[in-house]
Amino acid sequence: MSYRLYEGKEHASSYWKYRISPSDHLIQQVLNFLEKQMDQPFELAVDVGCGSGQGTLLLAKHFASVVGTDVSPAQLEMASQHAKEPNITYRQCVAEELPFADSSVDLVTAMSAFHWFDRPRFLQEAHRILKPRGCLALLNYTIDMQLSYPDCCSHTLTQVCKEFYAALQPYRSAHLGPSSIEFYREAHGSIPYPDKEWHECVWVERPMPLSSYMGLVESFSSYQALLKEDPQKATALSQDVCQRLMSIMRVTSVETEVVVAVKYFYLLACKPQEA
């Protein structure tokens, strides 16, 4: 069973504005893995569950053609507005029924999306469309981000963030369980390809205004669920956390830049020549 979230226009807009994409270093790790398997130039990459397209954009300069797919028209509209590269296109479809020919794709990616798919069906579909020696890359990050600010105790800031995440935990989709990382570990174990890799605890630091950090957390499905159930409670929680963080930092502007450390994990797998 797949799950459909993030489909409203307002949420798609905040998704584009605040959601983070993998770092250039992480994308390069994916490309390095692909380069070991097949010769360049690379022809086609498909980014499944692309949302508003931040990750899709990172692939454009490495492939002749990149296609982002998503089930949400609002997300794809937002992605199309920001796709300046002529080799990027977008298609609306479910992750389990991808509109590509058998053995036609060099790289299939899903960036912070795989946990919402019907995972066995998606993995079968990825296998179908991948060329022999083509690669699958599944990337995601955990909610336990850490905050730092100059001349300020990072532990104290991070503790406030942890309390924020804990307050949202009851509104987290039951489908996800305590952490989505288990879905990715399970996929790594179940994919029958001999050439595969698993990486976790890869920290990426991102400077951003405090307002963007707050917007990032507010774009999560758990906060959106709280917002839908009790808008006043959601807004009060967010405002309280923001004020506490500014107080610890001794600043008055929510546009003050902080450094957000994000913990990524990812799976890479190569379809065998004879599959």
C-alpha positions in Angstrom: 0.0 0.0 0.0 1.3 3.5 -0.9 0.5 6.6 1.1 -0.5 10.0 -0.3 0.6 13.2 1.5 2.0 16.6 0.7 -0.6 17.1 -2.1 -2.1 20.5 -1.3 -0.9 23.6 -3.1 0.0 25.4 0.1 2.0 22.4 1.4 3.7 22.0 -2.0 4.8 25.7 -1.7 6.3 25.2 1.7 7.8 21.9 0.6 9.7 23.8 -2.2 10.6 26.7 0.1 11.9 24.7 3.1 12.6 21.1 2.3 16.3 20.3 2.0 17.9 18.2 -0.8 20.8 15.9 -0.6 24.2 17.6 -0.6 26.4 17.6 -3.7 28.7 15.2 -1.8 25.8 12.7 -1.4 24.8 13.0 -5.0 28.5 12.4 -6.0 28.5 9.2 -4.0 25.5 8.0 -6.0 27.3 9.0 -9.3 30.5 7.3 -8.2 28.6 4.1 -7.6 26.9 4.4 -11.0 30.2 5.1 -12.7 31.7 1.8 -11.4 28.8 0.0 -13.2 28.4 1.6 -16.6 30.1 3.9 -19.0 29.3 7.5 -19.5 27.6 9.4 -20.9 24.6 8.6 -18.7 21.3 8.8 -20.6 18.2 8.7 -18.4 17.6 9.3 -14.6 14.2 8.9 -13.0 13.6 10.6 -9.7 10.5 8.9 -8.2 8.4 10.8 -5.6 10.2 13.9 -6.6 7.9 16.3 -4.7 8.7 19.9 -5.7 11.9 18.8 -7.5 14.8 19.9 -5.4 16.6 16.6 -5.7 15.7 16.2 -9.4 17.5 19.4 -10.2 20.7 18.0 -8.8 20.8 15.2 -11.4 20.3 17.4 -14.5 23.9 18.1 -15.3 24.9 14.5 -15.1 22.3 12.9 -17.5 21.1 13.6 -21.0 17.5 13.5 -19.7 16.0 13.5 -16.2 12.4 12.8 -15.4 10.8 13.5 -12.0 7.6 11.6 -11.1 5.1 12.3 -8.4 1.5 11.5 -7.6 0.7 15.1 -6.7 -0.2 17.7 -9.4 0.4 20.5 -7.0 4.0 19.3 -6.3 4.7 18.8 -10.0 3.3 22.3 -10.8 5.8 23.7 -8.2 8.6 21.6 -9.6 7.9 22.7 -13.2 8.0 26.4 -12.1 11.6 25.9 -10.9 12.9 23.6 -13.6 15.0 25.9 -15.8 17.1 23.1 -17.3 15.9 22.0 -20.7 16.6 18.3 -20.0 14.2 18.0 -17.0 10.6 16.9 -17.5 8.0 15.8 -15.0 5.2 13.2 -15.1 2.3 12.5 -12.8 2.1 8.8 -11.9 2.3 6.5 -8.9 5.6 5.1 -7.9 4.5 1.5 -8.5 3.5 2.1 -12.1 6.2 4.1 -13.9 5.7 5.1 -17.5 9.1 3.8 -18.8 10.1 0.9 -21.1 11.8 -2.2 -19.7 15.5 -1.8 -19.3 15.5 1.9 -20.3 16.8 3.8 -17.2 20.4 4.3 -16.0 19.5 5.5 -12.5 16.3 5.4 -10.4 16.3 7.6 -7.3 13.9 8.2 -4.5 14.9 11.0 -2.1 12.9 11.1 1.1 10.0 9.3 -0.6 10.6 5.5 -0.6 9.0 5.0 2.9 5.6 6.3 1.4 5.6 3.8 -1.4 4.2 0.3 -1.7 7.7 -0.8 -1.3 7.7 -4.4 -2.8 5.8 -3.2 -5.8 8.1 -0.2 -6.3 11.2 -2.3 -6.1 9.8 -4.6 -8.7 9.0 -1.7 -10.9 12.5 -0.2 -10.5 14.0 -3.5 -11.4 11.8 -3.6 -14.6 12.8 -0.2 -15.9 16.5 -0.3 -14.9 19.0 -1.2 -17.6 21.4 -4.1 -16.8 24.1 -2.5 -14.6 21.7 0.4 -13.9 21.5 1.6 -10.3 18.9 2.3 -7.7 19.5 4.9 -5.0 17.2 5.4 -2.0 18.1 8.3 0.2 16.5 9.8 3.4 17.3 11.7 6.6 16.2 11.4 10.1 14.1 13.9 12.0 16.7 14.3 14.8 18.5 17.3 13.3 20.9 19.3 15.5 21.2 23.0 15.7 24.3 25.2 16.3 25.0 28.9 16.6 28.3 30.7 17.4 29.1 31.2 21.1 26.0 29.2 22.1 25.6 25.7 23.6 24.6 23.4 20.8 23.5 20.8 23.3 20.9 23.2 24.8 19.6 24.2 21.3 19.4 20.6 20.2 17.6 19.7 23.4 14.8 22.2 22.6 14.7 20.7 19.1 14.3 17.2 20.6 11.4 18.4 22.7 9.8 19.8 19.5 10.2 16.4 17.7 8.8 14.6 20.8 5.7 16.8 20.8 5.1 15.9 17.2 5.7 12.1 17.7 2.0 11.3 18.5 1.0 12.8 15.2 3.5 10.8 13.2 1.9 8.4 10.7 1.5 5.0 12.3 2.7 3.5 9.0 6.2 4.9 9.6 6.7 3.5 13.1 9.3 5.1 15.3 11.8 5.6 12.4 11.6 5.1 8.6 15.2 3.9 8.5 13.9 0.3 9.2 12.2 0.3 5.8 15.5 1.1 4.1 17.4 -1.5 6.0 14.8 -4.0 5.1 15.0 -3.0 1.4 18.8 -3.4 1.5 18.4 -6.9 2.9 15.6 -7.9 0.4 17.0 -6.6 -2.9 18.6 -9.7 -4.5 21.4 -7.8 -6.2 24.9 -8.9 -5.2 26.4 -5.4 -5.7 24.8 -3.1 -3.2 25.8 -0.7 -0.4 24.3 0.6 2.8 25.4 3.8 4.5 24.0 5.5 7.6 24.9 8.3 10.0 26.2 10.6 7.2 26.0 14.1 8.7 25.5 17.1 6.4 25.6 20.6 7.8 23.3 23.2 6.3 23.5 27.0 7.1 20.0 28.5 7.0 17.9 31.2 8.8 16.2 30.0 11.9 12.9 30.7 10.1 13.9 28.1 7.5 14.6 25.5 10.1 11.2 26.1 11.6 9.6 25.9 8.2 11.4 22.6 7.5 10.0 21.0 10.6 6.6 22.5 9.9 6.6 20.8 6.5 6.9 17.3 8.1 3.8 15.1 7.9 3.6 15.0 11.7 3.4 18.8 12.1 0.9 18.9 9.2 -1.3 16.3 10.9 -1.2 18.4 14.1 -2.0 21.5 12.2 -5.0 19.9 10.5 -6.3 18.6 13.9 -5.6 21.7 16.0 -4.3 24.7 14.2 -4.0 26.8 17.3 -2.0 24.1 19.2 0.3 23.6 16.2 1.0 27.4 15.9 1.5 27.8 19.6 4.0 24.9 19.7 6.0 26.3 16.8 6.0 29.8 18.2 7.1 28.6 21.7 10.0 26.5 20.3 11.1 29.4 18.1 11.1 31.9 21.0 13.0 29.5 23.2 15.6 29.0 20.6 16.0 32.8 20.0 16.2 33.3 23.8 19.1 30.7 24.1 20.8 32.3 21.1 20.3 35.8 22.6 18.9 37.1 19.3 15.7 38.9 18.3 15.4 38.0 14.6 14.0 34.8 13.3 16.2 35.4 10.2 19.4 34.8 12.2 21.5 32.2 10.5 22.0 28.9 12.3 23.7 25.6 11.2 21.5 22.6 10.9 23.2 19.2 11.0 21.1 16.6 9.2 21.7 12.8 9.5 21.3 11.0 6.2 21.2 7.3 5.3 21.1 5.7 1.9 21.0 2.5 -0.1 22.7 1.9 -3.4 22.1 -1.2 -5.6 23.2 -2.3 -9.1 20.9 -4.4 -11.2 23.0 -7.4 -12.5 23.9 -7.8 -16.1 21.9 -10.9 -16.3 18.7 -10.4 -14.2 
